[in-house]
């Protein structure tokens, strides 16, 4: 029987988050969504994190738990539409739909436990350090360097670059970037994203600017291979 800690903002206990879990024999302690909730439960084998309703809060907490702090592996519980938002940079051990049956829940918990026992890959990578070719981002120090040269970035330019780099290959619309980088209380138009992208590309330089690709009429994508970026009408007008 596993010792599980479920972190959720939902009232009503585990049955409201992952109903099939209540049919299994595991001991589940339900806590509010906070890293401090794990202080009294250091013996937990898995953290079950409810990401169905607030993906932004779940992503932040998941990254904290998968970072340098000593915390159990995280199983993310998602609504069906949440799959497209999750990437490897979140640091979760596995993901599961809230509608999953007891057999699948049990299998995923068992696989997570086995991976933890047999993990011989060494220490986890520093979640605050992102490397893409000659670009190195240190989130804890708020620095970005190309070939060792520090980039002179504003706070929003750095946050935008970091967010793109944390989601490599994922196409992010201008509206998504405004929401996830500028925040829900920002009332400016999406044009500000184009302006910041243009400035970032200029500061990255000719050889590195292709890390930020344009997906025509959609948004932007961080390109690990540095493919050429198309320029759509909105981006062109911001140049």
C-alpha positions as CSV (number, residue, x, y, z in Angstrom):
1,X,0.0,0.0,0.0
2,X,1.5,3.3,-1.1
3,X,1.5,6.5,1.0
4,X,0.1,9.3,-1.3
5,X,-0.3,13.0,-0.8
6,X,-2.9,14.7,-3.0
7,X,-2.5,18.4,-3.5
8,X,-5.7,20.1,-4.7
9,X,-7.8,23.2,-4.4
10,X,-11.0,21.1,-4.7
11,X,-13.2,20.5,-1.7
12,X,-14.6,17.0,-1.3
13,X,-11.4,15.0,-1.1
14,X,-9.8,12.5,-3.4
15,X,-13.1,11.2,-4.8
16,X,-13.7,14.6,-6.6
17,X,-10.2,14.6,-8.2
18,X,-9.4,11.0,-9.1
19,X,-12.4,8.9,-8.2
20,X,-10.8,5.5,-9.1
21,X,-8.1,6.1,-6.5
22,X,-10.6,5.6,-3.7
23,X,-11.3,2.1,-5.0
24,X,-7.7,1.1,-4.3
25,X,-6.1,0.4,-1.0
26,X,-3.6,3.2,-0.8
27,X,-3.4,5.7,2.1
28,X,-4.2,9.2,0.7
29,X,-3.7,12.4,2.6
30,X,-5.4,15.4,0.9
31,X,-3.8,18.8,1.3
32,X,-4.1,22.3,-0.2
33,X,-1.9,23.1,-3.2
34,X,1.2,24.3,-1.5
35,X,4.8,22.9,-1.3
36,X,4.6,23.4,2.5
37,X,1.9,20.7,2.6
38,X,4.7,18.1,2.2
39,X,6.6,19.1,5.3
40,X,4.7,16.7,7.5
41,X,4.6,13.9,4.9
42,X,8.2,13.2,3.9
43,X,7.4,9.5,3.8
44,X,5.0,9.9,0.9
45,X,5.8,7.8,-2.1
46,X,4.0,9.9,-4.7
47,X,2.4,13.4,-4.9
48,X,-0.9,13.4,-6.8
49,X,-1.2,17.0,-8.1
50,X,-4.6,18.2,-9.2
51,X,-4.0,20.2,-12.4
52,X,-7.6,20.0,-13.8
53,X,-8.7,23.6,-13.2
54,X,-5.6,25.8,-12.8
55,X,-2.8,24.7,-15.1
56,X,-0.6,27.8,-14.3
57,X,-0.6,27.1,-10.6
58,X,-0.1,23.4,-11.1
59,X,2.8,24.0,-13.4
60,X,4.5,26.3,-10.9
61,X,4.1,23.9,-8.1
62,X,5.1,20.9,-10.1
63,X,8.4,22.6,-11.1
64,X,9.1,23.5,-7.5
65,X,8.5,19.9,-6.4
66,X,10.6,18.4,-9.2
67,X,13.5,20.9,-8.5
68,X,16.3,20.7,-6.0
69,X,13.9,20.3,-3.0
70,X,13.5,16.8,-1.7
71,X,10.1,15.8,-2.8
72,X,8.4,12.6,-4.0
73,X,7.7,12.2,-7.8
74,X,4.6,13.9,-9.1
75,X,1.6,12.3,-10.8
76,X,-0.4,15.1,-12.6
77,X,-4.2,14.7,-12.8
78,X,-5.6,16.4,-15.8
79,X,-8.9,17.1,-17.5
80,X,-8.9,16.0,-21.2
81,X,-8.1,19.4,-22.6
82,X,-5.0,19.8,-20.4
83,X,-2.8,17.4,-22.2
84,X,-1.7,20.0,-24.8
85,X,-0.4,22.4,-22.2
86,X,1.9,19.9,-20.3
87,X,5.5,19.6,-21.4
88,X,8.6,17.8,-20.1
89,X,9.8,21.0,-18.5
90,X,7.1,20.7,-15.9
91,X,9.1,17.9,-14.3
92,X,6.1,15.5,-13.6
93,X,6.9,11.8,-13.4
94,X,3.6,10.9,-15.2
95,X,0.2,12.3,-16.1
96,X,-3.2,10.8,-16.0
97,X,-6.8,11.7,-16.8
98,X,-9.2,12.2,-13.9
99,X,-11.5,9.7,-15.6
100,X,-8.9,6.9,-15.6
101,X,-10.0,3.6,-14.2
102,X,-8.5,1.9,-11.1
103,X,-6.4,-0.5,-13.2
104,X,-4.7,2.4,-15.0
105,X,-4.2,4.4,-11.8
106,X,-2.6,1.4,-10.1
107,X,-0.3,0.7,-13.1
108,X,0.9,4.3,-13.2
109,X,1.6,4.4,-9.5
110,X,3.5,1.2,-9.7
111,X,5.6,2.3,-12.7
112,X,6.5,5.6,-10.9
113,X,7.6,3.6,-7.9
114,X,9.7,1.3,-10.0
115,X,11.4,4.2,-11.8
116,X,12.3,5.8,-8.5
117,X,13.8,2.6,-7.2
118,X,15.9,1.9,-10.3
119,X,16.7,5.4,-11.3
120,X,20.5,5.4,-12.0
121,X,20.7,8.5,-14.1
122,X,22.4,10.5,-11.3
123,X,21.2,13.8,-9.9
124,X,18.3,15.6,-11.5
125,X,19.3,18.5,-13.8
126,X,19.1,22.0,-12.5
127,X,15.6,23.2,-13.3
128,X,16.7,26.8,-13.2
129,X,19.3,26.2,-16.0
130,X,18.2,26.0,-19.6
131,X,20.7,25.3,-22.5
132,X,19.9,25.6,-26.2
133,X,23.0,25.5,-28.3
134,X,25.1,28.5,-27.3
135,X,22.3,30.1,-25.3
136,X,22.3,29.5,-21.5
137,X,19.5,30.8,-19.3
138,X,19.9,30.8,-15.5
139,X,16.4,31.5,-14.1
140,X,17.6,31.8,-10.5
141,X,20.1,34.5,-11.4
142,X,18.0,36.1,-14.1
143,X,20.7,36.0,-16.6
144,X,20.9,34.8,-20.2
145,X,24.2,34.3,-22.1
146,X,25.2,33.6,-25.6
147,X,28.7,32.2,-25.9
148,X,29.4,33.5,-22.4
149,X,28.2,37.0,-23.3
150,X,25.5,38.3,-21.0
151,X,22.4,39.6,-22.8
152,X,21.1,43.0,-21.6
153,X,17.4,42.1,-21.2
154,X,14.6,43.8,-19.5
155,X,12.5,41.9,-17.0
156,X,9.7,41.1,-19.5
157,X,12.2,40.2,-22.2
158,X,13.9,37.7,-19.9
159,X,10.6,36.2,-18.7
160,X,9.4,35.9,-22.3
161,X,12.7,34.2,-23.4
162,X,12.6,31.9,-20.4
163,X,9.0,30.9,-21.0
164,X,9.6,30.1,-24.6
165,X,12.7,28.1,-23.8
166,X,10.9,26.1,-21.1
167,X,8.4,25.0,-23.7
168,X,10.6,23.9,-26.7
169,X,8.7,23.0,-29.8
170,X,5.3,24.1,-28.4
171,X,3.5,26.7,-30.4
172,X,2.4,29.6,-28.2
173,X,-0.2,32.1,-29.4
174,X,0.2,35.7,-28.7
175,X,-2.8,35.5,-26.3
176,X,-1.2,32.6,-24.5
177,X,2.0,34.5,-24.0
178,X,0.2,37.6,-22.7
179,X,-1.6,35.4,-20.2
180,X,1.3,33.3,-19.1
181,X,4.1,36.0,-19.1
182,X,2.3,39.3,-18.6
183,X,-0.5,37.9,-16.5
184,X,-4.3,37.9,-16.3
185,X,-4.4,41.6,-15.2
186,X,-2.6,42.9,-18.3
187,X,-4.9,44.9,-20.6
188,X,-2.5,45.7,-23.5
189,X,-2.9,44.3,-27.0
190,X,-1.1,41.3,-28.5
191,X,1.1,43.7,-30.5
192,X,3.3,44.0,-27.4
193,X,4.3,40.4,-27.8
194,X,5.6,41.1,-31.4
195,X,7.6,44.1,-30.2
196,X,9.3,42.0,-27.4
197,X,10.0,39.2,-29.8
198,X,11.6,41.6,-32.2
199,X,13.8,43.0,-29.5
200,X,14.7,39.6,-28.2
201,X,15.8,38.5,-31.7
202,X,17.9,41.6,-32.1
203,X,19.7,41.0,-28.8
204,X,20.2,37.3,-29.5
205,X,22.1,38.3,-32.7
206,X,22.0,37.0,-36.2
207,X,23.2,33.5,-35.4
208,X,20.8,32.9,-32.5
209,X,17.7,34.8,-33.4
210,X,16.3,31.7,-35.3
211,X,15.8,30.0,-31.9
212,X,12.5,32.0,-31.8
213,X,10.5,30.8,-34.7
214,X,7.3,32.3,-36.0
215,X,4.3,30.1,-36.9
216,X,2.4,32.1,-39.5
217,X,-0.9,33.6,-38.3
218,X,-0.6,31.7,-35.0
219,X,2.3,32.7,-32.7
220,X,5.8,31.7,-31.8
221,X,7.8,28.6,-31.0
222,X,11.2,28.0,-29.5
223,X,13.3,26.1,-32.0
224,X,16.0,24.0,-30.4
225,X,17.5,23.3,-33.9
226,X,17.4,27.0,-34.8
227,X,15.2,26.6,-37.9
228,X,14.5,29.7,-40.0
229,X,11.5,31.7,-38.8
230,X,8.7,32.7,-41.1
231,X,7.5,36.2,-40.8
232,X,3.8,36.8,-40.8
233,X,2.1,40.1,-41.4
234,X,1.7,40.9,-37.7
235,X,5.4,40.2,-37.0
236,X,6.5,42.1,-40.0
237,X,4.7,45.2,-39.0
238,X,6.3,45.1,-35.6
239,X,9.9,45.1,-37.1
